Amino acid sequence: MNLTVSDFNGQNLKSACPIAVLFQAEWCPFCRGFTPIFESLQKANVTSAMVDLSDLNNPLWETLGIDIVPSVLLFNTGKIIQRYDGVAGRGLNAVIIKEIISKLKMLQEH
């Protein structure tokens, strides 16, 4: 699922369902490497979405305090509960994805 600025201004992220959102940009080589790893969340049956921040004037950069891409923010009832800024490497990416899956599944059970 792809999200836009209006999704963050409305009710879309305020549902009871926890969600992981990847903020990435087309021009970012690290994003291109991380996106397929992030897409593995779909196989884990947790809710995930992506936001393209290729436009440096996108207000979400400032609104959400994103200063590096790729970044993953976990939302629950519209609030940021965890953030993962930047990417270190493939090994760490797998650890981050496992942690995200674990957190989202725990939140879904409550």
Sequence and secondary structure as in RCSB ss.txt:
>XXXX:A:sequence
MNLTVSDFNGQNLKSACPIAVLFQAEWCPFCRGFTPIFESLQKANVTSAMVDLSDLNNPLWETLGIDIVPSVLLF
NTGKIIQRYDGVAGRGLNAVIIKEIISKLKMLQEH
>XXXX:A:secstr
 B  HHHHHSSTT SSS EEEEEE TT HHHHHHHHHHGGGTTTT  EEEEE  STT THHHHTT  SSSEEEEE
ETTEEEEEEES   HHHHHHHHHHHHHHHHHHHH 
